[in-house]
Amino acid sequence: LNACGASSTGKTTMAQFMASLWGNPKISNHGIVRTFNSTKGALLNSLEGTNGVPILLDDSTTAQNFNKTALIYEITQGEGRQRLSNYGLSTKQGLSWSGLALITSETPIVSDAETRQGVRARVINADNIIWTADGAHATRIKSFIKSNYGHTGKEFVMQILNKDMNDLITEYDVYKKTVFDSMKDTDNLSERVSSKLAIVYQTA
């Protein structure tokens, strides 16, 4: 999910609020809300073992040296690259990751010139949304979540664990059809996109 739009519209606050449901919302490359102030390899390594908790990457505008298309493919792959040691032997591959990945940016991470359908099927755009009413609103949210975090995610997980897996799958199928039927225009990617949106819808 790419939340993009002008500065001071509350994108970072929204990302930090999402993080606060699960843990400390502080922006840190060792936390839930990470930045692009790292190499791509280091960034991907930091995702290892992240499952269920959202992957939040703030302000891709600062990622001037990143190939955004390659980054999208690698994040959605859910595992790091297979590597060889200096001696030509395979090294142990790191842990996989999964879950919603949210990237905030001032401009869309997938440009209008990007025609690869694989990229377009992997990115849901949430552009030009005003997430907070004003600066004071954002400050109040940040002030609150700084000292109140990590509670709601646990409650959510407990509710999910109490549900029957077959009921969840049936529910998902209903939501997927609802999302697909709500699309005004459909093409060969609509089925793939609706399956992703259905998970967001079901989670909500």
N, C-alpha and C positions, 0 to 999 in steps of 0.2 A: 504494500500500500504506500503510495507516494502522496504525502500531504504537501502541496506546493502552493505558493502564493507570496504576496508582498510581505516585507518585514513588519513586525509588530502586529500580526494578526492572530497570535496565540498558538502557533504551531508547536513551539518548544514547550509551552505550558501544557498543551494537550498531551504531548509525549510524556512529560514528567508525571502528569496525572495518571496516565495509563500505567506507568512504572510503579506508582505509589500503591496500586492495588496489590502488587506482588512483593515490593521491597523498597529500599531506599531510592528516592527519585533523583538523587544528586547526579549531575552530569559528570561522568568519569569513565575512562576507558576500562576501568576495573568494575564498573557497575552495570546496571540494566540499560541506562541511557548512555550510549557511547557516542564518540565524535569521529570525525574523519581525520583526526590529527594522529595518523599512524600510517604505516605502509599497508598495502592491501593484504599482504600475507599475515601481518600481525592482527589486522582487523578480523580476518576470517578465522584465525586461530582463537580469537577471543570468543567466537560464537560456539566453539566446541562444547558439547554437553548441554546446550541450552534447549530444553524441550518443554513445551507448554507455556512457558513465560514468553511474552512478546520480545522480539529483537528490535530494539529502538536505536536508530542511527540519526543523530541530529545534524542538520545543516550540511547537505552534500555540496553546497556552494563552495565550501572550503576545500573540496576534494578535486583540485585542479588537475592533478596528475593521474587521476583514476580513469580507466576506461569503464564508463558507466554500464555499457552493454555487457561487457565481460563480468562486471561485478554482479549484475542482476542474475546472470546465468549461474554464477558460482554460489550466490546466497541461496537461490531456489533449488540448487542441486542437493543441499542438505548435508554435504560432507566435503571435507578438504580434498585437495589433490593428492593423488598417490605420488610419493616422492622416492627418489633413490639416494642412498648415502654416497659419500665420496668414493666408495669402493664399488659402486654399481649395484649394491644390494638394496632391495626394497626396505624402506623404513616403516615402522609401525604407523598405521594411519590413525589420525586422531578420532575422537568421538564425533558422531553425527549430531545434527541439530534439526529442529523442526519448530513450526509455529508461525504466527504472523510476524512478518518483518515490516516495520514502518520506517520510512526514510522521509525526513523533512527537507525541504529545499525551497529556494525562492523561485526557481524555474523548474519545469518538469524534468525528471531524470531521463525520460524517454522523449527525445525531440520529435517534432512533426516530421522530420526527414527520415526517422527510423522506420523502415518498412518490414523488418523481419517479424514475421507473425509470432515466432517463438517468444520474442521479447514482449510484444503487445499482449500476449496471453498470460504473461507472468506478472504484469504490473497493473494494479487498479489505481486510477488517478482520483484523488480528492483535491481538486484545485479550486483556488480562490474562495475558500470557506473562511468566514470570520469565526475563529474558535473562542475568542474572549471579547467581551463588550468593549473594554478599554484597558489601559495600563494598570489602573487601580484594581480592576477585576482579576487580572493575571497575578498581581502582587498578592491579593488575598488568597487565591488558590495555592500559590507557591508557599506562602507563609503557613497555611494549614497543613499541607502534605509533608512539610519538612519534619513535623513532629507526630504525624499520624499516617503511618504507612504499613503495608504488609499484612493487613487483616482480611480484606475482602477476597483476595485471591484464594486464601485457604478455605473460606466459607463456600466459594464457588466450586472448588475442587470436591469438597465433601458432598455437595449436592449432586455433582456429576457421578461420583462414585456410588451414590445411592440409587442411581437410575439403572434400569436394565439395558444392557448393550443393544439388544434387538429393538427396544423402544427408541433408543437414540438413532439407530440406523433408519428406522421407519420415519421418524421425525425429520431426519436430514433429507430423505427422499421427497417428502412433502414440501420442505422449504426450497429445495433445488427446483422443483417444478414451479413453485410460486415465483421465484426469482426469474426463471427463464420466461415464464408467461408474462412477466411485467416488463420485459425488454421490448421497447418500441421497434427497434431495428435489430434484426439478427443476421449473423453470417456464420461462416465456418468456425469461428472462434467462440461463439456465444455459449456453446455447451461447456467448454472448458472454463470460461470466465464465470458462468453461473454456478459451477461446482465450487468455486472458491468463495464467491459472494454468499453462497448458501451457508458456508461454515461461519462466516461473520454474522449472518442473520440469525442462525441457530444459537450461536454464542450469546448474542444480545438478548 
